[in-house]
Amino acid sequence: MRGISEVTATPWLCALLLCAALIATPAHAVPDPSRDVLWTALQGCILAKKTLGRTFPCLAVDLGDKGYPGTAVLRAPGQPTHTVVMPTDNVVGLEAPELQGASGNTYWRATLAARSYVTDALKGRLPIEEVGMAVNSAGGRSQDQLHIHLDCIKPGVRAALQRYGHSVKGQWAPLPIALQGSRFFAMRISAGEAASFNPFAALAHLPGRQTSPRATSVAVISTSQHEPDKGFYVLAHRAPDSHAEKLLDHSCAAASKSATR
């Protein structure tokens, strides 16, 4: 997040602070306590799951086991479709070294499955291929707990990918057009590769001069349902405040438009 988004940081913080006030588990220590609100709310979800078998304020909680890490799904307060997936373990962000291994794939697969929370909220008005996923850089987020955003894709982003997506191959290369004012690297993975893919590990292979992973953000967007080669576009942007979440539309304008036809 840049907050949980740049525009909605205040509602997020207010709602999550209310959740945090209801539990006794302290957050882990960080220099700026405001960046720890999401972690504190997550502890409420975990506590509710362990003691009551419920998940509030989360939509879902998987506590994991020794074989795989746990995950939780949380809806942004006041936003019917904006959803985030996060580890139940303390993972600071996409720069965390542990994401280069199996846990990165676990969180990715949990995110793919969680797209249904967006389509369900829209009562089937949006195909699952139109749900995008994004993680912001350290400078582009307000919370230091890994959280993967899910929501509708901005129509302009979809249109650009439909026009230029044929040039995106299986290796990182600059996308020939800017998306929302930023130049992204892009690669494509097939639908058959998706289950074993790790987007966090893929970032380690970005071309050009390597920068700190803290200054990188990533988005993953399905190919259009009308394209013959099904799969995903993986998009990465490097900048200190890189903010791939801006490719998502938290108003879901495209779904709203289809509902009025």
N, C-alpha and C positions, 0 to 999 in steps of 0.2 A: 504494500500500500504506500501511497504517499498520504498518510493517514491510512484509512482503509481505502480511501481514494482521496485525491487532492480536494475535491469538492465536499466530500462527506465526512471529513475527519472529525469534525466537532460532534455530529450525532453519534458516530461510532464511539468516541471516547466517553461521552456522557452515558450512553447505554451500557457500555462495558464496565465503566466505573461503578455503576449501580450494581451490576452483577458481582463485581469484585468485593463490594462492601458486604455482600451476603455470606462470604466464606471466610474462613479463618486461615487458610493456607497462605503463607506469605509468598510473594513473587521472588524470583531470584534477583540478586542485586545487580543493578546496572547504573551507569553514571547519570542517566536521565530517566527518572521513574515514569515519565509519560510514554516512553517507548516500550514499557513493560505491561501496558494495560491488557493487551490481547493475551499475553501469557497468563496473567492473573485470571481473566475470564475463563481461559481454557482449564485452569485448575478447578473451577467450579463445575465445568462439564464432567471432568474426570471423577471428581468427588461424588457427583450425583449418580454417575454410572456405577461406581463401585458400591455405594451405600444404598441407593434406592432403585437401581436398575433403570434409571431415567437419564436423559441426556441434556436437559435444559441447562443453560441457554443454547446449547448446540442442537443441530438437527440430527446428528449421528455421532457416535463415539465407538471406535474399535480400539480396545485397549492393547491389542497385539499379544504376542507371546514371545518365547525365547527365539522363535524362528523368524519373526518379522516384527517391525516396529508398528506401533499404534498410530491411528489417524483420527482426526475429528473434522466435522463439517459444521460451519457456522454461517448463518445468514446475516448480512449487514442490516442493522436496525433501520427501519424505515424504507428499505429498498427490497421490493418483492422478489427480484431475481438475482441480485448481486450476492454471490456465495463465495466462501473461501474454504480451502482444505489446508489443514496444518498437521504437523506431527504432534503426537502427545508427548514426545521427548522434547527437551530443550535444544532446538536447532535454530541458530541465530538468523540465517538467511541463505540465499542461494550460494553464497561463498563458503558455506560450512564444508570442511573437508570430507565429512562422512557421506555427503551426497554423491561423491564420486563412485561410491560402491553400491551395493544391493539396495540400501535404504532409499537412494534416489529413485530407483525404478519402482519401489513400493509406493512412494508418494505420488509418482506419476500415474501409476495404475489406479490408485485411489481417486485421483483427480478425474481421470477418464470416466470412472463409474459415477462420480458425483455430478456430472453434467446433467443427469436426469433431474436434479433438484431445480435447475433453471427451466428446463422444458416443462416439468410438472407445474411450476408456478405460472407458466403461460398457457396451461391447459391445452397443450398440444399445438399451439399456434406457431411454434418454432421447431424446425427439424434439429436434431441433436448436432448435426454438422455445423449449425450456426451458433454454437456455443464455443467461445474462445477461452483460452487459459493464459494467464500472465503472471510473472513474478518480477517485482521491481528491484532495482539496485539498492544498496545500502543508503545512498543519498537520495533515492527516489521513494523511500518508504518512511513511515513514522513509527513502525513497530519492529522490534528486534526478535520476532519469532517467525520462522518461515511460514508464509501463508501464500497459497496459490489462488489467484482470483479466477472466478468463472463468471461469465456473463455473455450477453449478446455481442456480436461483432459489429463494429461500426460499418454502415453500408458503404462508405467510401473505401474502407480497407478491403472489404469483400470485392468491390468492383475492381480495385487495383490488382488484387491477386488473380481474379479471373482473367484480366487482360495480360498480365505479365507472368503468371504462374508457370507457363510452359517453359520458361527459361530457368526455373529453379530445379536443380538436380540433387543428387545424393550427397554432394559435398558442399561445404560452406562457400558462398560467393556473394558479392554485394548485390542486393536487389536493385534493378535498374531504375526504380522510382522511389521517391521518399514516401513514407507512410506517416500521416499526421505530422509532417514537418521534420521527420527524422529519417536518417539513412540506416537501414537495417541490413545485416547479413542474413542470408536465407539458405535453407537446405530443405530437402523433401525426404520424408520417410514413407514407405508404403504401409498399407493397412496391415500387411502380414508382419511387419517389423515392430508394430506399435507395442505389443505386449512385452517385448524385451528391451525397449528403448529406455534410455536415461537422458533426459534433456540437460540435466546438470553436468553430466560427464561430457556431453557433446560440446558444451561451452568451452571446455579446455582445448578444443581443436580449432577455435576461431582463427582465421588467417591474420597476417599482419603482425605488427608489434604487440606483444602480449601486455596487457594491463591487468591490474588487480581485478579478480572476479567480483570484488565489491562494487566496481564501477561498470557492471554489466547487468542488463535486464533481458528477459526472454519471454516470448509469447509463442503459443502453439495454436494453430488454427487449422481445422479440417479443410481438405479440399472440398470444393462444392459438390453437392449431391448430384449435379449434372455432369461432372467431369468423369471421363472414362477410367482414369488411373486414380483409384481411391487411396487416400492416405492423409498426411498432415504436412503443413508448412511449419517449419521451426524458424523463428525470427529472433535475432539477437541484436541489441543496440548497445554500443559502448559510449558511456559518458558518466561523469561523476554523479549526476542526478538522473540517470537513465530510468525511464518510466514507461515500460511496455504496456502497462495497464491502460494507457491512453488509446490503445487500439480497440478497447472494449467500450460498448455503449450501455451504460447503466440505466438508461431510459428505455432501452429495447424498442427503439422507434420503428424498426423494421417489422417486429412482431405486432406492434400496435397498429401499424398501417395495414397489415394483412387482415387484422381482425375487423377493420371497417369496410373491407371490400364486399 
